[in-house]
């Protein structure tokens, strides 16, 4: 297998790739010469972390714990406030009751209007006595 050249920027030396651990660097003057002149690169230097006494660190355990408590107290990303939730629930119950009462009042008023119209009719043959009695009974039941 013929070795392939590695191309980099113009400022760097060109090298020949011979395998994973056999990369060699050729200077531009020796690039055209035989492969016996090629010197292997020195092994890479491992980076050693600085000693622990020179590293600066800060104990942020309490900040982490407070963030965890804050997230645990939230429900679906919204902070729960029990008195506020209770007030909203009471308000919504009141609104539902008021809605029902308003609907019942509206229905009763419509029945009273119908009863008024039936009572004002004066017809000998088209008597609506049964209908009038039913409406009167329904209105009495609702008002009690």
Secondary structure, 3 states (H helix, E strand, C coil): CCCEEECCCCCCCEEEECCCCCCEEECCCCCCCCHHHCCECCCCCCCCCCCHHHCCCCCCHHHHHHHHHHHHHEECCEECCHHHHHHHHHHHHHHHHHHHHHHHHHHHHHHHHHHHHHHHCCCCCCCCHHHHHHHHHHHHHHHC
